[in-house]
């Protein structure tokens, strides 16, 4: 059985990795924070009495399920928003106010970037994302766990059900493939 201290330490250690994983999945910081918080609460409430060694895999499963639940809810919300937005008419009095005309972004924030910089950053991120998606499944899985979730080799091997050597091989191959593909597109990081 995990003690309260072990559970607290585990949640503290996994918080940043879980946030990165959730942001990569949903691409919204606020939603990712909610997903991680919900996952931590579910782990604490339902599985706090499990041995400390089982917590990482249980948390990963809970986090994945919470991300899937987010997408299900978004699909339903988007359906209703689309239905109701088609019912509103154009030319209402509230349509004349433009928020962007009155909004001043902080210097150094993404909102203050020029359109060209935003486009360049978005194109680079999309190219990286496409290349990551092209990787073979095991290489992609190992790469994301190691470099997006910040899991160490042993944790990745346990989550993937393979040896540490296999994780290193998958990560090495994924890194080389990504580097070559991105270099061919003129992207250097």
C-alpha positions in Angstrom: 0.0 0.0 0.0 1.3 3.4 -0.9 1.5 5.9 2.0 0.2 9.4 1.7 3.8 10.6 1.3 4.5 8.2 -1.5 1.3 9.1 -3.3 2.0 12.8 -2.9 5.6 12.4 -4.1 4.5 10.4 -7.1 1.9 13.1 -8.1 4.5 15.8 -7.7 7.0 14.0 -9.9 4.5 13.1 -12.6 2.7 16.4 -12.8 5.0 18.1 -15.5 5.3 15.0 -17.7 1.5 14.5 -17.6 0.9 18.2 -18.4 3.2 17.9 -21.5 1.5 14.8 -22.6 -1.9 16.3 -22.2 -0.9 19.5 -24.0 0.5 17.5 -26.9 -2.8 15.6 -27.1 -5.3 18.4 -26.7 -3.2 21.5 -27.7 -4.9 23.7 -25.1 -3.1 24.6 -21.9 -6.2 25.2 -19.9 -7.8 21.9 -20.9 -4.5 20.1 -20.3 -4.4 21.5 -16.8 -7.9 20.3 -16.1 -7.2 16.9 -17.5 -4.1 16.4 -15.3 -5.9 17.6 -12.3 -8.8 15.3 -12.9 -6.5 12.4 -13.5 -4.6 13.1 -10.2 -7.9 13.3 -8.3 -9.1 10.0 -9.8 -5.9 8.2 -8.9 -6.0 9.5 -5.4 -9.6 8.7 -4.8 -9.8 5.3 -6.5 -6.3 3.9 -6.4 -4.5 5.6 -3.4 -4.5 2.3 -1.6 -2.5 0.5 -4.3 1.2 -0.3 -4.0 3.5 2.6 -5.0 5.0 0.5 -7.8 1.7 0.2 -9.5 0.9 4.0 -9.5 2.8 5.0 -12.7 1.0 2.5 -15.0 -2.4 3.2 -13.3 -1.9 6.9 -13.7 -1.0 6.6 -17.4 -4.2 4.6 -18.0 -6.3 7.2 -16.1 -4.6 10.1 -17.9 -5.2 8.5 -21.3 -8.9 7.8 -20.4 -9.3 11.4 -19.2 -7.9 12.7 -22.5 -10.3 10.4 -24.4 -13.2 11.7 -22.3 -12.2 15.3 -23.1 -12.4 14.6 -26.9 -15.8 12.9 -26.4 -17.1 16.0 -24.6 -15.7 18.4 -27.1 -17.3 16.5 -29.9 -20.7 16.8 -28.3 -20.1 20.5 -27.4 -19.0 21.3 -31.0 -22.1 19.6 -32.4 -24.4 21.8 -30.2 -22.5 25.0 -30.9 -22.7 24.4 -34.6 -26.4 23.7 -34.4 -27.1 26.8 -32.3 -24.7 29.1 -34.2 -26.6 28.5 -37.5 -29.8 29.8 -35.8 -28.3 33.3 -35.0 -28.8 36.0 -37.5 -26.1 38.4 -38.8 -26.2 42.2 -38.2 -27.2 42.1 -34.6 -26.1 45.1 -32.5 -23.4 43.1 -30.6 -21.7 42.2 -33.9 -20.2 45.7 -34.2 -17.8 45.4 -31.2 -14.5 43.9 -32.2 -12.5 42.6 -29.3 -9.2 42.6 -31.3 -9.6 46.3 -31.8 -9.4 46.9 -28.1 -6.9 44.2 -27.0 -3.3 45.0 -26.2 -1.0 41.9 -25.9 2.0 41.8 -23.6 5.3 42.0 -25.3 7.0 38.7 -25.7 3.8 36.7 -25.6 2.5 34.7 -28.5 -0.3 37.2 -29.0 2.2 40.0 -29.7 4.0 38.0 -32.4 3.8 39.1 -36.0 1.6 37.2 -38.3 4.7 35.9 -40.2 6.3 34.6 -37.0 3.1 32.8 -36.0 2.8 31.3 -39.4 6.4 30.1 -39.4 6.1 28.6 -35.9 2.9 26.9 -36.8 4.2 25.5 -40.0 7.3 24.2 -38.2 5.2 22.6 -35.5 2.9 21.0 -38.0 5.9 19.6 -40.0 7.3 18.1 -36.8 3.9 16.7 -35.9 3.5 15.1 -39.3 6.9 13.6 -39.2 6.3 12.2 -35.7 3.1 10.7 -37.0 5.0 9.0 -39.8 7.3 7.1 -37.4 6.6 3.4 -36.9 4.3 2.9 -33.9 6.9 1.5 -31.5 9.4 4.3 -32.4 6.7 7.0 -32.0 5.6 5.5 -28.7 9.1 5.4 -27.3 10.0 8.8 -28.6 6.9 10.5 -27.1 7.3 8.8 -23.7 11.0 9.7 -23.5 11.0 13.2 -24.9 7.5 14.5 -24.4 6.6 12.8 -21.2 10.1 12.9 -19.8 10.0 9.3 -18.7 13.4 7.7 -18.1 14.5 4.5 -20.0 13.4 2.1 -17.3 9.9 3.7 -17.0 9.5 3.7 -20.7 10.5 0.1 -21.0 8.0 -0.9 -18.2 5.2 1.1 -19.9 6.0 -0.4 -23.3 6.6 -4.0 -22.1 10.0 -4.3 -23.6 13.7 -4.1 -22.6 15.6 -0.9 -21.9 17.8 -1.7 -24.9 14.8 -1.8 -27.2 13.7 1.6 -25.9 17.1 3.1 -26.6 17.1 1.6 -30.1 13.6 2.8 -30.9 14.4 6.3 -29.6 17.7 6.5 -31.5 16.0 5.4 -34.8 13.1 7.8 -34.2 15.5 10.7 -33.5 17.6 10.0 -36.6 14.6 9.6 -38.8 13.1 12.9 -37.6 16.4 14.7 -38.0 16.8 13.6 -41.6 13.1 14.3 -42.5 13.2 17.8 -41.0 16.6 18.6 -42.5 15.2 17.6 -45.9 12.4 20.2 -45.4 14.9 22.8 -44.4 14.0 22.8 -40.7 16.9 22.8 -38.2 16.3 22.9 -34.5 
